[in-house]
Each structure stands twice: as C-alpha cells, then as structure tokens.
Amino acid sequence: MQKYFMKFSYIGTQYRGLQRNGIKSDYIIRDVDTIQGAIENAFTTLIPKCTNLPMISVSSRTDAGVHALCNAADIRLSNAYNCLYNPSEVLRQINGYLMKCHHDIRLLDFIPVTDEFSARRVARSRTYIYRFMTPKQLDEHRIPIIEKVHTYHLRSETFDIERLQRGTQLFMGIKNFTSFSGKSHAPYPINYVRKLNKLTIEKGQPFMPLDPLSQNYEFWNITCSSKSFLYNQVRRIVTALLNLSIGNLTEKEITCMLQVPGHHNWNPHLHVVPPWGLYLANIEYSQEDIDNYSIKYKLQSPN
C-alpha cells in the first residue's frame, strides 16, 4: 500500500466541518457533508480502482464554516496492478468528480511519499487569516453580497485599530492558552502551551472591488501563525482582540486570562467570532523535507 501527500483547498460554508463523522465496520459512511468524507468518497472513484478504503489523515482540522486556501493530508492507496497513481491523472480525476458533484473542494497537489511521512507531524507551521470588515459610515447596512459568508461584519462606533494592534503583542511569546481554547474531549492530556510566531493586523481588500458597496467598508486581515493550534484558539484570540478594539475588554483582562489560564477564565459574555471569517491560509513544509520523503513518479502501464 502506497502513501501519498496531498494539498487541497475548500470553501467551508456547506460542510459540517472537516472531520468525517465515523466509520461503520469496514465501510466508510458516505459522509459527503464533511470535507474529509467528500474527499474520501471521491477517491473511491479513482481508476484504476482502489483495493482499500481511502482514508485521509489531515494536517489541520477545521470547524464547520471555516475555509482553507491550503490544507494538507496523507492517504494510503493500493490497486490490483500494484503501481503508483499518476499524480496529474489523480488531480484530473478527483477534481473532475468534485466539480461534477458540486463540491467546493479542490485538490491542489498529489505526491507519492515514503511510509515514514506524516502530513501532520512534518509540518513546520500553520497560518490562519481572520477576515473582517468595518463600515466607513455607521448608518451603512448594505453588505456586499460576496462578503456575506466570507467576511465577518464588525459594526461599532468605538472601533480603534491602534488599540487592536497593541493588543497583538499580549499574545506573543510562549503562553498557556487554556483560557483561549475550547474544552477537549480527547482521551489523552492536552498541552495548552503554544508559541505564536506571528500575530498581525493589516489592511485587506474586497473580494469584488467592482461591487460599489465594497467602497463603503474597510477590510482587515488578522494573520496568526504557529507550529500548531488548539481547538478554537484562533477564533478566541480574534474575539479578544476585536472586543479590545471596541472597548468591551481591557489589556489587563486579556493578560489575566493568559497569566491565570483556565477554561473558566474565558469571559462568558464574549461571543466567539463566527467561523466564516476564518481561513487556513497555508501549512508550511520544508522543501528539503518534501524532497527527502518524495518518491519520483515514473509513468507505468498496468500489466
């Protein structure tokens, strides 16, 4: 059985999240309402036909409604001819099937790799972008239609971008992010200590500049990068920063949540920002690692 490394992108609006809901005996439930389920179902249509159940192991899980410009996974595949799948042919077949089924998912890359490779373990860092917009005039309530499920709409007369920028520094360095993570139901202990490599706020751009309504808004990107993230960590960090920017939260309160970590220390009055503004922008891999784990594909004909 051969292992492959893949990169893929998706618009998360119509899915219940990335992770498939379950397996029933030797049969993968046709769970096409999740991104993992839709991808695995697509691989069952490959020619030559897979002789095993296609199951992907993802690098980064995302919640319902979250988008990805680039996520990654590995998958094991075998066929009756014991030959490697042609990467370009896999891209053609899988993307063709996903388009035919109206899935908002696209396979970006597909590489045969050695069995030691793990898309999750080999990743050097992960970068998320949270996208939001603010009206230039508070009486403007018309939202550009393309931004409706792709950008969070923040409306406040007290929004202060400089206050938000100062707040980003509170999260830098090695911190215990228990207060900024949802409770885990994992059967093993969770290490809540993480180090952010980057947390910045920058001006963004409208998705459709030709829409005249987009001229009535300012667009912003909060970029967050780390080796790994906890469940809900990015959205809670963004929630804290946006509430700081409008005066609903103080730097002292954020510092307290970081210095006295605990799930009970998350302010229950803070509504976590919605998932549709969040994008998994990239998963960074060392090119040297990819080269070391890759298997060079040579065109083969089934015998």
N, C-alpha and C positions, 0 to 999 in steps of 0.2 A: 504494500500500500504506500503510495507516494504522497508526501506532504507538499502543499503549495501555499505561497504567501500572496494575499490579495489586498488591494486597497479599493475602497468604494465610497460613494457619496450618496446622500439622500435628503429629501425634504420630509421631515418627520410628522407633518400635520395629520396625515390619515392613519398613522400607526399607533399602536398601544405601547410603543417603546421598542427598543432594540431586541431585548432578550426574548427568545421563544418561551412559550408558557409551559411546555413539558414534553415528555416522551412517554409513549404507552407501549410497553414491552419492546419489540424490535421495530416498532412502527413510529415514525415521526408524525405527530399530529399535524395535519395540514393547516398550520397556523400562519396564514398569509397576512394576518392583521399585525404581525410584528415584522421588523426588518430582518431579523435572523431567520424567521420562518419563511419569509418570502424568498430570501436568497437560497436557503437550503432546498426549497421546493424547486427553484429554477435549475439547480444543479442536477436534479433527478431527470431533467430533460436532455442532458448532455449526450452527444454522440461522439465516440462510442459510449454506450450506456454504462453508468457506474454500477459496479457489482457490490458496492457497500452503501450504507445510508450516509449521504453527505451531511456532515455536521461541522459547523464552523466554530472556532474558538476566537472570540473577539478581543481586541486590544483594549477598547474602551466602551463601556456600556453607557447608553444614553436613555433618558426617560421619554415618555410619551410626549410628542410635540417638539422635541429638540431636533435640530438639523445637524448635518455633518457635511462639510466640504471635503473632508478626507478622514475616514476611519480605516481600520486595518483588521485583518484576521488571518488565521491559517486554517487549512482544511485538508483532510486526507481523502484521497480518491484512488480507486482501483478500477480496472476494466478487464474484460476477458482476454485482451491482447497483451496485457502486462506492458503497456507502452505509456510514455509520458503524453499528457494532453498538450496540444499545441496552444501556447498562451494566446496568440492572436485569434485563433479559432474559438477558444473559450470566451474571450471578450465579445466576439461577434455573436455567438450563440446565446450566451447568458443575457447580454444587453438587448438582443432582439426579443427574447422571451419576456423580459421585464417590461419592455415597451409595449409588447402585444397585450400584456395583462394590465397595462395602465399603472404600473408601479412607479413611484417617484424615487427609484433607486438605480444607480448606475455603477457598474464595475469599472474601475479606473486602471488597474494593473493586476497582473497574474503571473507569478514567477514560481517555478519548481525550486524547492529548497530541501536541504538535508533534514533528517528527522529531528535533529537537535534544536532546530529553530522554533522559537515561540514569539508570535507577534506581540503578545503582552509583555513578556519578560525582556525582550531585546530592545524595546522602545526606549529612547533616551529621554524624551519629554513629550508632553501633550499641551496643546494650546487651544484655549477656548476664547471666543469673542461673544460678548453680550451686546446686542444692538438695541439702542433706544432712541426715541426722538422727542423733542420738546417743541411746543408751538411758539412761534415768534410773537403772536398775539393770543392772549388767554381766551378771547371770545371766538377763536377759530376751532371749530369742532369737526370740520370735514377732514377725514383721513384719506390719504392716497390709497386706493383700493389694493395695490400690490403690497403695501406695507402691513395690511390687516393681520396676517398670521405670520409675518416675518420680522416684525419690529415692535418692541414694547413702546406704548404711548404714555409718556410721563407728563402730567399736567400739574404745574404748581407755580404760583407767583413768587415763591421764595427759593426757586432753584438757583444754586450757586455753584458753578463749575469749579471755581478755585477751592471751595470747601471740599468738593469731591476729590480733587487732585491731591490735596493734603492728606486726605483720608487713606489714599492708596498706600502711603508709607507705613501706616499702622500694621499692615499685614505682611510686610516684607521680612525676610529672615526666617529662621526656624521657629515655628509656632505650634502650639497644640490647638487644633481646630475642632475639638469636640463640640463646642458651642455652635459651630457653623456646619455641623453635619447632622443629617437625619439619623435616627436610631437604626442600628444594623441588626438584622436577624441572622447574621452569619453564625455558624456553629463553632467558629474559632475567634480568638481575641483580635480586636482591631487596633492597629497603631494609628492614633489620631494626630501624630506629629508629622507635619509636612513643611516643606520649604518652597515658597513661591520664587520662581526665577524672574518673573515679570508680572507686574500689575500696573497697567497704564490706562489713561483715558485720552482718546484722540477724536478729532472731528471725523465724521463719516460722510457718506454720500447717499442720496436717494437711490433706490433700485431702478426707478424710472424717472429720470430727470425731465423727460418730456411731459409728464403729468404736471399741469400748472399748480396743483395742490401741494406738490412736494416743495415748492418755493416758500410755503408758509411755515416750514418746520426746519429746525436744526437737527442734524443726525449725529449720533455719538457711538463710538465703539469702545467698550471696556475689554481690554485684552489681558488674559490671565494664563500664565504658563508655569508648569511644574512637572516634575518626574511622574507624579501620579496625583489623583484627586480622590477625595472621599465623596460618599453619596450626598448629593445636594450642596456640596461645598461651594461651587462657583456661584450658583444662584443665591445662596445665603450671603456670600461676600458682596455680590452686586446689590442685594436687598439692603444690606447695612450701608453701603456707600451711597445709594440713592436716597435713603432716609436721612443720612448725614447731610446730603446736599440740599435737602429742603427743610432742614431744621427739626426733623422728628427724632433725631438721635444725635448724641454728642460723641466727640472723640473719646471722652472719658468712659462712656458706656461701652464703646467698642473695645477699648483697652481692657476693661473689666472682663468682658466676655472672653478675651484672649488670655488674660492672666489668671482667671479663675474658670478654667474650662469645665464644661458640663452641659449635658443636654438640657437640663433645667434652666441654664443661664441664657438660653435663647429667648429674647423678648417675644412673648406670645402675641403681642399686639402688632408685630411686624408681619405683614403679609408677603410671603416669598414671591418674588417676581415670576411671571408666567414663563413657561418653557419655550414659547415660540420666538423669543428674542435671542435664544442661546444657540450658538453654532460651535461644533467641534471643528476648529479651523484646520488643524494638522496634527499628525503624530510624527514626531521626528525620529528618524533612524540614521545611524551612521552608515554612510555608503560603504565603508570598509566592512562593516558587519554584514550588510546585504550581499556584498561580493563574496565574502567568506562562506556564507550559508547557501548561496545560489548554486543551482545545477544548470549548466548550459544546455539549452534545448537543441536537439538535432532532429530535423524532420524525419519521421519514421512512418512506415506504411504498415498497417495491421496485417499480420500473416494469417 
